[in-house]
Amino acid sequence: MPVVLSTDADRAKNLNDYFASVFTIENKCTIPVILPSIYPDMPAFDVTSPGVCKLLNGIDSKKSLGGDDILPRVMKETCTEISGKLTFTINQSLNSGVVLTDWCIANIFTLHKKNARELPKNYRPISLIPISSKILEHIVRVAQR
């Protein structure tokens, strides 16, 4: 018989404990050996403001917000105003090979898969990343084709 958890905090801790138990724990003190890549380097290219604006216009404004707490609707509605700065930031990221720390923050929520809702194993974690990260990911994926 599963234990009944009465508060949201208890439920969140229970899910967190379960998810933490099924993932591997990495030793953060060791530096991994990075072997030479078998894949070619991504060709250099410049991202343009009109291209970023086009991607922002294609955002589904009903989607959930990511770790940056910026609504997709806001990004879409202000694309002409923000595309220049976003384009600059994306180009800097591509040229340096470094992604902004804020773009790596995600909101994690649980999605019920099936069966009893009381058991943590019947949920899966969903990671919601910032729209800016999605735009950068799309650009890199298209450039690799």
N, C-alpha and C positions, 0 to 999 in steps of 0.2 A: 504494500500500500504506500503510495507516494506521500511525502510530507507536504502539508498544505502551507504555502508561504503567503502570509497575509499582506505584507507591504511591498511596494514597488522596489524598495532598496534590497529586500531579501530576495526577490525574484531576480533582480539584476545581478546580485552577488552569486546566486545559484547558477545562472547562465554563464557568467564570467568564469566561475570555477570549473564548470564543465568544459567550456571552450579551451581554457588554459590547459586542462588535463589531456586533451586530444591533440595538441600541437607539440612539436618538438621544442626543446629548450636548447638554444645555441649558446656556446661559450663565447661571450663577447670579448674576451681577452685575447683570443688568438686571431691573428691576421690571416685571412684565407689566401692561398696561393692562387694567383690569377694566371692562367695559362694563355698563350697567344690565341686570339680568336680565329676560328676557321671562316668567319664571315667577313666580307669586305667592309671597310669603313663606309659610313653614310656619306654621300657626296655633300659638299658644302653648297648651301643655297640660302637665299634670303627670303624670309616670310614678309609678305606685304600687308599693309593695313586693309586694302580692299578684300584681300583673301580672308583675313581674320574677321572682318566685319561680316563677310558672307557666312562664315562658320557660325558666328554668334547669332545671325539671323535665322539659322537653321535649328537653333536650340528648341527643344520642346519645353515651353515655358511652364508646363504643368509638372515637370519633374521635381524631385526633392532637392533641397539645397545640400551642398557638400560641407566639408570641414571648415570652409571659409565663411559660412553663414551668409552667403550672397545668393539671393533668389535668382534662378535662371531667367525669370521674367525681367528682372532689373538689368541683367547682362544683355538680354536681347533688346530691350527698349533703349538702352544707352550705347548700343554698339558703335555708332558713329563718333560718340564722344570718347569712348574708352579704347577703341581699336588701335590708335596710335601708340599709346603707352603699353598696351598689352602686346602689340607687335614688337616693340623695342625689347620688352622683357623676355619674350619668347626667343627672339634672335640672340640676346645675351646668353640665355640658357643653352641654346643650341651651340653657340660658339665656344662657350666655356665648358660644356658638359656637366653643368651643375643645375639642379632643379631647386627652386626656392623652397625652403623648409615649409612655409605656409601652404604650398601646393601639395605637400605630402601628407597633410593632416586630413583624416577622414572621419566622418560620423559613421559609427557602426550600429546597426540595429539588427534585431533578430527577426527572421521570417519563419513562420510555422510551416513545416513540410507536410506532415501527415500524422495520423494517430493521436495519442493522448497529448493534450496541451500541457499537462503537468510535468512531462519529462523533458529535460533539457536536450536530450539526444534527438528529439523530434523538431529541433530548430536548426537553422543555419545562419551564420553571420553574413550580413550584407554590408559592404563598404561603400559609402557615398563620398566620392572625391569632389574637390572643387571643379567648377566649370572650366576654369583656366587650365587645370591639369588635363581635362578631357580634350580641350582644344589642342594643347601641346602633343598629347598622345596621338590624336588624329593626324596631325601634321607629320609626325615622325613615321607613323605607319604608312601614310601615302608616299612619303619620300623614299621608303625602303622598297617600294614596288618596282 
